[in-house]
Amino acid sequence: MKLKLHDRVDPKIRIKYRKLGKERVWGIAHSDGLIEIDPSIKGKKHLEIIIHEILHLLWFEASEEEIERKSIILTKALWKENYRRVEINEDLPLQDGTI
C-alpha cells in the first residue's frame, strides 16, 4: 500500500507527558498535533512510541499495523545508529533552517 504524506506542510507537533494507564496505551496522537506519551516508558520503547505517534499524524490514513511496522523499522535503524535521548541544548538548525 502506498501511503500519501499528510498535506499539512508544518504540523505543529507537541509532546506532553502524562500517565496513560487508564487508557491502556503508551501514546496517543491527537489530530491537532498533540502527542501524549506515558512518562513511565524509557529508552528504546520511548523512541518507538514517539515515532509511532508522529507517523499517525503524518499518515493518518495508514492502518495501525502499517504504522506499527514502520515505527519498528525506524526505531531499530535509529537505535542501531546509537540514537539515545540526551538533554543538551544544541541550537543547530534542521535541514529546512528551523531550530
N, C-alpha and C positions, 0 to 999 in steps of 0.2 A: 504494500500500500504506500503510495507516495503522499507524504504529508505536506501540506501547504503552511508555510510560516504565517502566523497571525499578522494581519495587515497593520496593526498598530506599530508605528515607527519606533516609538520610545515608550514602552510600557513602564510606568513608574513602579518598579518592584520595590517593595518594602518588606523587611523581615522583622517579625515580632516573636518573642519567645513567651510561651505560656504553657502551663500543664494541659495536656490534651487527653488525659486518662479517661475522662467521661466519654469522649468521642471515640476512644479506642483506635486512634491513629497517631502517627508520629508527625504528620504535617498536613496542613490544609492550605490550598491556594484559592483565594477569592478573586472574583472577576475584576475587582478594582485594583489588582496588583498587590494586595496584601497577602503575604505568606506567613502563616503561623507555624512555628516549629516547637515541638516539645523540648524544653531545656535539658531533659534527662539524657538525651542521646548525645553521644560524643564520637569523635574520631571518624572512621570510615563511614559509619552509618549516618552521621551528621551530614557529611558531604553528599552521600547518596540521596538523602531526603531533600536537601536544598536543591540539588539538580532535578530531582523528580518533580518537585512543585513548580520550579521555574519552567520546566518543559510543559506542564499543564497550562501555564499562562501563554506560552508561545505557540503551542499546537493544541488548542482547546478541542479540536475535533478528533484527536487521536484517542484510541481506546486505552483503558488502564493498562492492559497487557503491553501495548506498544510503548507507552510512557515508561513502564517498569523496565522493559528490555533495554531501551535507550539509556535510561538513567544508570543502569548497572554497567553498561558498556563504558559510558563516560566516567563513572566513578572508578572503575578498575584501571582505566587508562591514566587518569589523573593521579590516583594513588600510587601506581607503578612509577610515575614520574616524581614521586616523593612530595606531592602536594600535601601540605598539612596546614591547619588553621594556626596562624601566628598573629598575635596582636601587635602589629608595628604600624605606625602612622607614616606611610610612604606615599607621597603625592605624585607618583609617576602617572602620566596620563595614559588612558587606553588608546587603542588604535584610532578611534574617532576624535581624539583630542580631549575627551571628558576625563575628569578625575574620579 
